[in-house]
């Protein structure tokens, strides 16, 4: 099974989206560094769930809350879903 990959989701000054540094983990987890290029705002976290579902796990939710992520985006088997913090 492939390893999870992930990155910070960053907002550009003109309203676009960019990513922070990419990280590769294990088949079941990845540690995403919360870092955006200068002048960009941290919006959330993107990562993959190889062989899984595009839905945040309890660990994903806890990690997102710990870094004040407004969005969690997860990709699995060609499906991409983004969840917004309420």
SESEMI-299067 format. One record per residue (C-alpha): chain; z, x, y. Coordinates in steps of 0.001 Angstrom, whole numbers. Each point is the difference from the previous one (the first is absolute). Last residue first. Layout:
REM SESEMI-299067
   chaine         Z         X         Y
        A         Z         X         Y
...
REM end
This chain:
REM SESEMI-299067
   chaine         Z         X         Y
        A     12136    -17730     24966
        A     -1453      3227     -1335
        A     -3708      -352      -715
        A     -1589       328     -3430
        A     -3399      1495      -671
        A     -2021      -536     -3130
        A     -2837      2060     -1443
        A     -1495      -855     -3421
        A     -2391      2469     -1658
        A      2374       740     -2909
        A      3073       320      2205
        A       307       637      3744
        A      3183      -567      1954
        A       508      -435      3722
        A      3518      -257      1408
        A       185      -902      3689
        A      2640       102      2747
        A      1570      3113     -1506
        A      3538       557      1317
        A       475      3241     -1979
        A      2811     -1298     -2249
        A     -1578     -3483      -105
        A     -3173      1385     -1538
        A      1937      2017     -2590
        A      2034     -3065     -1028
        A     -3110     -2174      -236
        A     -1849      2591     -2090
        A      3029       390     -2317
        A       138     -3792      -493
        A     -3683       171      -940
        A     -2746      -871      2441
        A     -2982     -1955     -1364
        A     -3483      1318      -684
        A       545       -11     -3771
        A       188      2880     -2438
        A     -2394      2348     -1826
        A       122      2393      2919
        A      2305     -1421      2696
        A     -1344      1560      3179
        A      1567       711      3362
        A      -151      -999      3654
        A      3040       129      2284
        A       665     -1479      3400
        A      -741      -173      3703
        A       865      3464      1348
        A     -1458       333      3493
        A     -2669      2513      1026
        A        10      2462      2920
        A       474      3040     -2238
        A     -1107      -560     -3616
        A      2337     -2147     -2077
        A      2841       956     -2309
        A      2220     -1944     -2372
        A      -465      2165     -3093
        A      -865     -2161     -2988
        A      1914       753     -3190
        A     -2014     -1227     -2992
        A       996     -1891     -3123
        A     -1082     -1236     -3435
        A     -2932      2173     -1114
        A      1579      2931      1878
        A      -396       928      3644
        A     -2872       941      2270
        A       414        43      3772
        A     -2503      -490      2812
        A       963      1072      3521
        A       -94     -2768      2630
        A     -2636     -2696       -29
        A     -2045     -1623      2741
        A      -406     -3571      1237
        A     -1628     -1238      3176
        A      1485     -1646      3085
        A     -1368      2446      2607
        A      3196      2115        55
        A      -164       403     -3799
        A      2419     -1768     -2326
        A      1235      1966     -2990
        A       339      -888     -3673
        A      2045      2666     -1782
        A     -1485      1331     -3209
        A      -123      -614     -3728
        A     -1119      1131     -3410
        A      1271     -1133     -3401
        A      -957      2214     -2920
        A     -2758      -939     -2413
        A       782     -1333     -3512
REM end
